[in-house]
Amino acid sequence: MDLLSMRESYERDRIMLCFNGPISRSLIEEIGKALRNYLDTQQATPSSAMDVFAVYIEMTQNIRHYARRQGYDDRQASATVAVAQDAEGHYLVSAGNLVEEADGERLVRTIESLAALDRAELKAAYKRQLRRPRDAEGDAGAGLGLLDMARKSSHPLEASLQPLPSRQSFFSLTATI
C-alpha cells in the first residue's frame, strides 16, 4: 500500500475526512466528532458546519439501517464516506454502499426527481412528507431524510449506481453544502 500516493490524492481532491469499512453506531458518532472538530479548526460558518454534520449523520445512518434490514454481513455492510471541500469553498459530503439493484435504481430515480425541484418545491415536499404517517416498518422510502439533505444542499444531490456481478450495485450519493 502506497500511503504517500493516497495522501497526495486526498490533498489533490481536498478530502478532509475519509472512511472505508463496516460502519457501526459508535463509529458514526466518533467520526462525527472528528468531523465537527475539523470543521471548527477550518473556521467553517456555524450553519455550514451544522449542515455538513447533519448530512453526514443522515447518510451514514441510512447506510447502517439499510444494511441491517438486508441482513448484510460486515463486508456487505461496509460504507465509503468522504468529506471534501471544492475550490469554491463548498463542502462535499459523499457516501457509498452496496445495495440491492432494484433498491438502488429506485433510489437514483427518487434523487433525480428531487434534483428537478427548486427550493420552494423542496420545502413543500418536505412539509407534505412530514404530515404523512410513518409506515409500520419505519421505512419512509427515502423520504424525509433525502428531502432534508436536498434542502441543505446548495446544488442538487448527485447519485450514481454502479452494477456489480452479484446482482448488487454500489450506490453513491453526494451533497454539496
N, C-alpha and C positions, 0 to 999 in steps of 0.2 A: 504494500500500500504506500502510495506516494503522498504523504501528508502535505508536503510543500505545494504540490500541484493543486491539492484540494484547497489549501489556504489561498493560493493565488486565484483560483476560480471563484471562491467565495468573495474575495476582495473585489475582483473584477465585476461580479454581479451584485455587489453591495449587499451581500447576505449578512444580516446581523445575528441571526439565530437559525439553526437548522437541527432537526432531529429526524432519525430514521429508526424505527423498530416498534416492538409491541408497546401499546400505549395504555397505561393504567390511570386510574383516577388520581393517585398520588403523583404520578409523573406529570400529568396535565397541570396540577397545582404547582409543582416545583418549577416547571418550565415557564408557567405563567408568572411566577415571582421573578425569575431571571429576566423575563421579557420586560416586566414593569421596571425593574432596576435599570436595565439597559436603556429603556426609553427615557427614564429620569436623567441618566448621565448624558444622553443626547439632547436634552432640553426640548423634548417634544412638547407641543402645547398640551395642556391637560385634556382637552376634548379629543385630540388625535390619539393620545396615549390611551384614553378610556375606550375609544372606538377600536383601536388595534387590539387591545386586550380582550374586549368583548367578542370581536370576530374570531380571534384565536380560540377562545373558550368554546364558542358555538361550533366551530369547525371540528375541534378535537373531540368534544363531547358527542357530536353527531357520528363521528367515525367509531368511537368506542361503543356507543349504543347500537349502531348498525352491526358491528362485528359480533356483539353479544347476541343480538336477535338471530343472527345467521348461524350461531354456534361455531364460529371460526376458532381455529387453534391460534397459538401465538404468532406463527409465521403468517397466516392469513389475516390476522388482526393487526398486522404492522401498519404503521402510518408514516408518511413522509411529510414533515411540516417545515416550512421555511418562512422567515420574515425578512424582507429586504427593504431597501429604500432606493427609489429610482432617482435619476438625475434631477428631476424637478422637485424632489423632496417628499413625494408621496410614499407612503408605506404600502408594501405589497405583502399581504398575508395569504399564503398558499398552503394547501393541504391536499394530500392524495392518499388513496387507499384502494384495496381490492373491493370490487362489488360484483354482484351477480349481473350478468349482461343486461337483462331486461330492466333491472333496477337502475343501472347506470344510464341507459337510454332514456328512461322516464325522467330521471333527474336532470339530464342535459336539456331535454325539451322544456322542463319547468324553468330552468335558469335562462334559457334562450327567450322564453316568453316574458320573464321578468326584465330582461335586458331591453325589451321594446317599450317598457313603461317609463314615463317621466316621473319626476319627484312627486307630483300631486297624485298620480295614479298609484304609485308605490304606497303612499300614505293611505289612500283609500282602500287598497287591497289589504294592507296591514290591519286597518280597523275592521274590515269585513272578517278577516281571519280571527281576530281577537274575539269577535262575537260568536263564532262557530263553536258548537260544543265539541269537546275532545272526544275522540272515539275510545272504545274500551282498551285498545292496545296501547294507547298513549302515543300513537304514531300520527303526527299531523300531516304526513305525506309531504315532507319538505315544505312546510307552510310558514309558520310564524318565524322560525329561526332564519330561513332563507330570506324572507321578506325583510327582516331586521338587518341582516347583513347587506342586502341590496340598498336599503335606505342609508346605511352608514357609509357605503362606498361612494367615492367621488366619480367613479366610472362604472359602467355596467359590470356585473360579476362575469368572470370568464371561466368556462368549464370545458373540459375535454375528456374524452373517453378513448382509451387505447385497448382494443380487444387483445386477449391473451388466448393461447391454445386451450386453456382449461375451461372454456365457456364462461370465464370470468373476464372482467375488464379492470383496468386501472383508471380510476376516476380522479381527476384533478380539478381543484377549484381555487380561483384567485380573486381576492377582494382588494381594491385599491382604496386606501384611506388618505 
